[in-house]
Amino acid sequence: MDNRPQLSRARALLLAAALLVAACPAFAQQPPAEVPVAPAASPPAPVSWSSLSPGQQKLLGPLGEKWSTLPPARQQALAQGAQRWMQMSPEQQGQARERFSHWQSLPPEQRQALRQRWQHFQSLSPNEQATVRQNFHRFQQLPPAQRQMLQQRWRAATPEQRQQMVQHARAQQQRRMQMRGGGGRPGPHPPNKGGR
């Protein structure tokens, strides 16, 4: 018996799942205290199967028969994910597969926490998102030992201590911006003990 159709279908399903994960960030800086509720918006429009490019249809092939039964938001996410996948280099696709494999190995609670962080990130303004990205890239450039130390300190901290760390980091960011002439809104400053 030929198992090629089953293997092909399994690969396609794995690829579709990887597309969803590729849409998630590989980073989530700060866990939100509470995820804000987005204002009510019009429901997403359905995406017809025939409106997908041939490449998207090929990637999403296993979902073709039930495409019309999927919620419109899922259709849009899958269509966008397939489009991004087709624009990735083979190296980027390999990295996305690794992230998906890691995602699958996470416990459900951790996946939910990451989804909430992603939703929080999506609710930020474009400037705030850019700041998070810059901080993430700055963190990635630290030596591995320093990254590990900072991660351990964060995990061991109480919620109050974490809030203090966040406030301290924001104050440092503001000072850096002011030194560069970026201005921005003034950050919290320690009280001046010199009487001025």
C-alpha positions as CSV (number, residue, x, y, z in Angstrom):
1,M,0.0,0.0,0.0
2,D,1.3,3.5,-0.9
3,N,1.6,5.8,2.1
4,R,2.7,8.8,0.0
5,P,-0.8,10.5,0.0
6,Q,-1.0,10.2,3.8
7,L,2.6,11.5,4.3
8,S,1.8,14.4,1.9
9,R,-1.3,15.2,3.8
10,A,0.5,15.1,7.1
11,R,3.2,17.4,5.8
12,A,0.7,19.8,4.5
13,L,-1.2,19.9,7.8
14,L,2.1,20.4,9.6
15,L,2.9,23.2,7.2
16,A,-0.4,24.9,7.7
17,A,0.1,24.7,11.5
18,A,3.6,26.2,11.0
19,L,2.1,29.0,9.1
20,L,-0.1,29.9,12.1
21,V,2.9,29.8,14.4
22,A,5.0,31.8,12.0
23,A,2.4,34.6,12.4
24,C,3.3,34.7,16.1
25,P,6.3,36.6,17.2
26,A,9.4,34.8,18.3
27,F,9.5,37.2,21.2
28,A,7.3,38.5,23.9
29,Q,9.0,41.1,26.1
30,Q,6.9,41.8,29.1
31,P,3.9,39.8,30.3
32,P,1.0,42.2,30.5
33,A,-0.7,42.7,33.8
34,E,-4.0,42.5,32.0
35,V,-4.8,42.2,28.3
36,P,-6.9,45.1,27.2
37,V,-10.2,44.5,25.5
38,A,-10.1,45.7,21.9
39,P,-12.9,48.0,20.9
40,A,-15.7,46.4,18.9
41,A,-14.8,46.2,15.2
42,S,-16.7,44.9,12.2
43,P,-16.4,41.2,11.9
44,P,-13.7,40.0,9.4
45,A,-14.8,39.3,5.9
46,P,-14.7,35.7,4.7
47,V,-12.0,34.7,2.2
48,S,-13.2,32.6,-0.7
49,W,-11.0,29.7,-1.7
50,S,-11.1,30.9,-5.3
51,S,-9.6,34.3,-4.3
52,L,-6.4,32.5,-3.0
53,S,-3.4,32.4,-5.4
54,P,-2.5,28.9,-6.8
55,G,0.5,28.9,-4.4
56,Q,-1.7,29.6,-1.4
57,Q,-4.2,26.9,-2.5
58,K,-1.3,24.4,-2.8
59,L,0.0,25.2,0.6
60,L,-3.4,25.1,2.2
61,G,-4.6,22.2,0.1
62,P,-5.7,19.9,3.0
63,L,-8.0,22.6,4.2
64,G,-9.6,23.1,0.8
65,E,-12.6,20.9,1.4
66,K,-13.5,22.5,4.7
67,W,-12.3,26.1,3.8
68,S,-15.9,27.5,3.7
69,T,-16.6,26.2,7.2
70,L,-13.7,28.0,8.8
71,P,-14.3,31.2,10.6
72,P,-13.4,34.3,8.5
73,A,-10.7,35.4,10.9
74,R,-9.0,32.0,10.6
75,Q,-9.4,32.1,6.8
76,Q,-7.7,35.5,6.8
77,A,-4.9,34.3,9.1
78,L,-4.2,31.2,7.0
79,A,-4.2,33.2,3.7
80,Q,-1.8,35.8,5.1
81,G,0.4,33.1,6.7
82,A,0.5,31.2,3.4
83,Q,1.5,34.4,1.6
84,R,4.2,35.1,4.1
85,W,5.4,31.5,3.8
86,M,5.8,31.8,0.1
87,Q,7.9,34.9,0.5
88,M,10.3,33.3,3.0
89,S,13.7,32.0,2.0
90,P,14.4,28.3,2.7
91,E,16.4,29.3,5.7
92,Q,13.5,31.3,7.1
93,Q,11.1,28.4,6.5
94,G,13.5,26.1,8.4
95,Q,13.5,28.6,11.3
96,A,9.7,28.7,11.2
97,R,9.5,24.9,11.3
98,E,11.8,24.9,14.4
99,R,9.7,27.5,16.1
100,F,6.6,25.4,15.4
101,S,8.2,22.3,16.7
102,H,9.1,24.2,19.9
103,W,5.6,25.6,20.1
104,Q,4.1,22.1,19.9
105,S,6.3,21.0,22.8
106,L,5.1,23.7,25.1
107,P,2.4,22.9,27.8
108,P,-1.1,24.4,27.1
109,E,-0.7,27.0,29.9
110,Q,2.5,28.3,28.4
111,R,0.9,28.5,24.9
112,Q,-2.0,30.4,26.4
113,A,0.4,32.9,28.1
114,L,2.2,33.4,24.9
115,R,-1.1,34.0,23.0
116,Q,-2.0,36.6,25.6
117,R,1.4,38.3,25.2
118,W,0.9,38.4,21.5
119,Q,-2.6,39.9,21.8
120,H,-1.2,42.5,24.1
121,F,1.6,43.3,21.7
122,Q,-0.9,43.6,18.9
123,S,-2.9,46.1,21.0
124,L,0.2,48.4,21.3
125,S,0.7,51.5,19.1
126,P,3.1,51.2,16.2
127,N,5.7,53.2,18.2
128,E,5.3,51.0,21.2
129,Q,5.6,47.9,19.1
130,A,8.8,49.3,17.6
131,T,10.2,49.9,21.0
132,V,9.4,46.3,22.1
133,R,11.2,45.1,18.9
134,Q,14.2,47.3,19.6
135,N,14.4,46.0,23.2
136,F,14.1,42.4,22.0
137,H,16.9,42.9,19.5
138,R,19.0,44.6,22.1
139,F,18.4,41.7,24.5
140,Q,19.3,39.2,21.8
141,Q,22.7,40.9,21.4
142,L,23.6,40.5,25.0
143,P,26.1,37.7,25.9
144,P,24.2,34.4,26.6
145,A,25.2,34.4,30.2
146,Q,23.8,37.9,30.8
147,R,20.6,36.9,29.0
148,Q,20.2,33.9,31.2
149,M,20.9,35.9,34.3
150,L,18.3,38.5,33.4
151,Q,15.7,35.8,32.5
152,Q,16.3,34.0,35.9
153,R,16.0,37.3,37.7
154,W,12.7,38.0,35.9
155,R,11.3,34.6,36.7
156,A,12.3,34.8,40.4
157,A,10.8,38.3,40.8
158,T,7.4,39.0,42.4
159,P,4.8,40.9,40.4
160,E,5.7,44.1,42.3
161,Q,9.4,43.6,41.6
162,R,8.6,42.9,37.9
163,Q,6.7,46.1,37.8
164,Q,9.6,48.0,39.3
165,M,12.0,46.4,36.7
166,V,9.6,47.5,33.9
167,Q,9.5,51.1,35.3
168,H,13.2,51.2,35.6
169,A,13.7,50.0,32.0
170,R,11.3,52.6,30.8
171,A,13.1,55.3,32.7
172,Q,16.4,54.2,31.2
173,Q,14.8,54.2,27.7
174,Q,13.5,57.7,28.2
175,R,17.0,58.9,29.3
176,R,18.6,57.3,26.3
177,M,16.1,59.0,24.0
178,Q,16.6,62.4,25.7
179,M,20.4,62.1,25.4
180,R,19.9,61.4,21.6
181,G,17.7,64.4,21.3
182,G,14.6,62.2,20.8
183,G,12.7,64.0,23.4
184,G,9.6,61.9,23.9
185,R,7.5,62.2,27.0
186,P,9.5,62.6,30.2
187,G,10.1,59.5,32.1
188,P,9.9,59.2,35.9
189,H,12.9,60.8,37.6
190,P,14.2,60.1,41.0
191,P,13.7,63.0,43.5
192,N,16.4,65.6,43.4
193,K,18.1,65.6,46.8
194,G,20.0,68.8,46.0
195,G,16.9,70.9,46.6
196,R,16.4,71.9,43.0
